[in-house]
């Protein structure tokens, strides 16, 4: 998606970041970085680092409150 998410691999391995993709059908639209210890969204970016469109942000907010906030994110080191 022409952004720098591939540089976050070490953060994901260490449990400092979790990366997920928002997709519409098969197309990746938004990449979301979450800080697992605090369950906070660090950033959400689309192709070429664009911000989420309002409809995408609504989906992110709904997903975050129903899935992330209600579940425990565990690191791969546990």
Phi and psi in degrees as a GROMACS rama.xvg file:
@    title "Ramachandran Plot"
@    xaxis  label "Phi"
@    yaxis  label "Psi"
@TYPE xy
59.3481  42.2409  UNK-2
-133.729  -179.923  UNK-3
-92.9248  21.6489  UNK-4
-60.7351  -27.8022  UNK-5
-64.3143  -18.5051  UNK-6
-79.8803  -2.41569  UNK-7
-95.6112  6.12955  UNK-8
-55.5219  -47.1067  UNK-9
-64.5747  -37.4782  UNK-10
-63.2789  -37.0131  UNK-11
-68.9332  -43.0747  UNK-12
-61.3784  -38.8542  UNK-13
-83.2259  -6.60033  UNK-14
87.361  6.52464  UNK-15
-80.7481  -19.4699  UNK-16
-142.752  151.895  UNK-17
-129.792  134.848  UNK-18
-116.384  129.041  UNK-19
-131.729  160.577  UNK-20
-118.45  136.03  UNK-21
-91.4145  124.748  UNK-22
-121.769  146.298  UNK-23
-114.511  111.983  UNK-24
57.5044  -117.846  UNK-25
-100.543  -6.47999  UNK-26
-85.8185  124.279  UNK-27
-71.9123  127.408  UNK-28
-111.179  -42.5324  UNK-29
-137.456  136.751  UNK-30
-103.852  130.97  UNK-31
-119.19  128.829  UNK-32
-104.868  127.964  UNK-33
-116.407  141.555  UNK-34
-94.803  101.44  UNK-35
-55.6045  -42.8425  UNK-36
-59.1705  -34.0176  UNK-37
-105.36  -5.47631  UNK-38
52.5797  49.3713  UNK-39
-119.85  144.864  UNK-40
-78.8592  121.531  UNK-41
-82.3512  -43.6775  UNK-42
-160.799  156.008  UNK-43
-140.257  121.037  UNK-44
-139.343  146.435  UNK-45
-98.8918  -164.204  UNK-46
-55.3819  134.482  UNK-47
58.686  33.2574  UNK-48
66.4026  22.295  UNK-49
-70.3468  152.581  UNK-50
-75.7494  156.278  UNK-51
-62.8736  141.937  UNK-52
-69.0785  159.961  UNK-53
-53.484  -41.0653  UNK-54
-67.5721  -35.1822  UNK-55
-68.6818  -40.1454  UNK-56
-63.6898  -37.5397  UNK-57
-61.0478  -42.4252  UNK-58
-65.9351  -43.9795  UNK-59
-59.0024  -47.2477  UNK-60
-60.6418  -43.4014  UNK-61
-65.1149  -47.9142  UNK-62
-59.3725  -45.4523  UNK-63
-61.4646  -46.4518  UNK-64
-70.995  -34.6353  UNK-65
-86.2425  -28.9858  UNK-66
-109.168  -57.2323  UNK-67
-70.9187  -50.8869  UNK-68
-65.7887  -27.488  UNK-69
-91.4412  -7.12213  UNK-70
-120.472  162.361  UNK-71
-95.0151  128.972  UNK-72
-93.4643  122.556  UNK-73
-107.997  147.305  UNK-74
-82.2993  161.951  UNK-75
-74.1767  -6.23843  UNK-76
-85.3034  -9.75092  UNK-77
